Amino acid sequence: MSQGPAGGDTGNLGQMLSVAAERMSGSRSGSEDDTLALVVAGAVDTVPGAEHAGVSLLRSDGDIVSYTPSSETVSEVDQLQSTYREGPCVTALWDEHTVVVDDLTAEAWRWPRFAPEAAAHGMVSMLSFQLFTRGDTLGALNLYSSKPASFALEARSLGGLFASHAAIALGGAQHVAQLHQALASRDLIGQAKGMLMERFGLDDTGAFAMLVDSSQQTNMKLVDVARWLTGQTATQVGNGKGD
């Protein structure tokens, strides 16, 4: 757990943020999971008072998913917020950019199901930041402490700046993941077009038109039609039934 700048001295704040940012940008794979792991580790190291951390993402289907929690307890507490649809994380996702909780044992009026159970798990203080709003995904960085009133103004300020760095890094990882997915889809459609061109003597435009027509007729996405076609052809070849 980071102790933060001693005595409230924020002179090394920039250096702390720089180290955290370098750590987050140092992920070679650029995957979302790797970036989330770095976000969590960096938050615990950087924000004064933070003993545990986790990142929660609200998916388009409504599920709140906990990623790379720093401990099993964090995973369990994050799951409580997802199950009950209440807690500092949920509030940060939907209503407030930053939620500070000094003592969960006194917050049953606000989160009647979550607060008592979280306190029973040993989590007393919480600090949640909305990370970003990108497409159909919302995210929150959740910091936890077993002690009351752990997140003073200094921690809130540093945490807010850190969350901004985390949001940028995470947004970049999502962009990379989406780019990889788009390239994979393009390659798959290209393979399917090549198969149709060879089998039916079509040109590139004709093969693509056949894929589009099949997509419309079956109510399947174009890439799913291409995936089915390439899979079927591979199966036939494997069974010795290819032309």
DAFEN-V442371 format. One record per helix or strand. SS is the DSSP state (h for helix, s for strand). FROM is the first residue (numbers start at 1). TO is the last residue. If there is no record, write none. Layout:
BEGIN
SS/FROM/TO ; SS/FROM/TO
END
This chain:
BEGIN
h/6/8 ; h/13/25 ; h/32/46 ; s/52/58 ; s/64/67 ; h/72/84 ; h/88/94 ; s/98/101 ; h/104/106 ; h/114/120 ; s/125/134 ; s/137/145 ; h/153/200 ; h/204/218 ; h/222/238
END
